[in-house]
């Protein structure tokens, strides 16, 4: 399953983990307006509208912007918050930044390869981590495990 963004994106790769330094002007030429707004401007998709909110297939989740690995489906859980939620992220795939926008104190989750906004992480998730990675579906690309 190939993500639509990858077709016109020369920076997209599921194997290259080299840090990208691409200007927002360049990203704006490559990404769809919806993905650009969330990934590069930290917008948020409306709750309960994302394609991965109620989705439970087995496989891997990658950054829709650059193809970097972010989550394994076994860490996904139903949080009823309106966005796909995970209790654990790929430590080599994401990094964190303090976010004080909208009068709130939150922790933003960003792609370690391309610096794209993915969502936020909260400390009200299930065991074993107690974390809830609340992600925007549009920022994710799902690739199912190959069936044997």
Secondary structure, DSSP 8 states (H G I E B T S, - for coil): ---HHHHT-TT--SS--------HHHHHHHS-HHHHHHHHH-----TT-STTTT---SEEEEETTT--EEEEGGGEE--SSSSEEES---TTTEEEEEE-GGG--EEEEEETTT--EEEEEES---TTT--EEEE-GGGEEEEE----
